């Protein structure tokens, strides 16, 4: 198939048909093309639309036999793959589906089950964890056996039509992955789910001949709604792989011949590194486009992706509360803008100030959204909902601005702004600056607690393959690029950026996560006498005990004021004239001692030169110089 066959703007790839629930959507395709493949997976028999719809209908009496009504809340707990996709579809068509992250600990899962008022837990045969959790919580335990469900559907077992959920019934309850300790529960109605899936399919120009490679988890909105439901809305095929496996990814691209996939920038970067490591180049493929979402896609990474795949890469935007995508860059021939999440899709977006008034083009503020797919409020959280909505608009928590063409550029999240001594700093701006430096593949900026500033800025970078980068050298390169107060006190070099299952970075918890990835120092390098004196000064100024090996003044409690006091002390002790900014630029014991050593040597050299010049003067010339210094009169010949 020509990879561009479904990409033309002139082609109507999603004919209109009446469907306001997920079951109606599947019923339409099962009626029109029952033999067409809906789901396929490695090592499994393909599932056609007719089979899938029959499975959905057969599940209803099965759930009823276990005492579960259409409004029952069923948690789905299983790893990524075909079974998870089918389970979510079956449950969401007949009850309320609550997909959970299998990466959580059992105590965390038990807390979620209680908080979300779950009635039953659905797992796979042979997996004891879901059954054990159900027993511990006093809930119904369900086993999803795909073969048995297919056999039941083949026997024609169907449920009563009267029990079919309607457009205003809840289909999904998704957990947010926000910065707060406790997840918020987001209910998505049947009508909202279908609206979002069809709108996304229409924007991506999906058609029945498309094949989407589902690498994002189905308990996350990008995986479940964009990766699974949008292609099903178009009557196309979804390749359900067991999550993102770098060693298998290129094999899946060759074997299943997908025409598109959506993933986070972390996944895209890993693929680029994989191809670079193999050194074989990109294998032949049938992709016609690639979508990126969940976190900002840097211009550098987008360019590298398009050079590697030779297809357009578009960045989209959506959050759990909007049931998927509400903005996206368009496909060619329309313009896609690097660094932008595109134009609104199926929703209204605006940027407002603190009072809620819309801001003009180019001015950054709070990103607000309203539309048919936007949820109506968090479950059991009236106080939270009161502050989340304003005149029908939902506050996404993101910050951004529109350009003159209506493209949205995000600058960060309001909850992730770093307050450094009263200066509000966007981590996204720092990450963009770092991503532009040579040798940097990925970057993340995050806050750390500081005794006088409240918060300070740290960053972590992942170097490009076969590149070696130094954190201090990267700091130095940022001077003149961004404001001095925005430059991270420390830049750590690590091999991966810690991220959640949905590809999002939780900046408020990064300090400890990054520290766990840093290599342990096997032995401290002995300090020189000058370095030992500087370490002692660090401790004296900051009123701390002995300073650790190669301590960073800005990271252990220092700020611009205490730094200025230290530099003043240094200038008086060593007779040099270092500016106060010298310590900000080189804040570690070793780097500042090195700068001081250079200043001492320059001062010594200047003193020696002046002494040589004085030695060459006559007594009369020396007398004139002394007189000019005393009376402020210039020397005369």
Secondary structure, DSSP 4 states (H G I P E B T S, - for coil): --TTTTT-TTS--S------SHHHHHHHHHHH-TTSEEEE-TTS--EEHHHHHHHHHHHHHHHHHTT--TT-EEEE---SSHHHHHHHHHHHHHSEEEE--TTS-HHHHHHHHHHTT--EEEEETT-HHHHHHHHHHT-EEEEE-HHHHHHHHHTT----GGG---TTSEEEEEE---SSSSPPEEEEEHHHHHHHHHHHHHHTT--TT-EEEE-S-TTSHIIIIIIIIHHHHTT-EEEE-SS--HHHHHHHHHHH--SEEEE-HHHHHHHHHHHHHHTS-PPP----EEEE-SS---HHHHHHHHHHH-SEEEEEEEEGGGTEEEEEPPPTTS---TT--BEE-SSEEEEE-TTSPBPPTT--EEEEEESTTS---BTT-HHHHHHHEETTEEEEEEEEEE-TTS-EEEEEEGGG-EEETTEEE-HHHHHHHHHTSTTEEEEEEEEEEETTTEEEEEEEEEEPTT----HHHHHHHHBTTB-GGGS-SEEEEESS----TTS---GGGHHHHHHHHSPPPSSPPPPPHHHHHHHHHHHHHHT-SSPPTT-BTTTTT--HHHHHHHHHHHHHHHT----THHHHHS-BHHHHHHHHHHHHHHHHHHHHHHHHHHHTS-HHHHHHHHHHHHHT-----
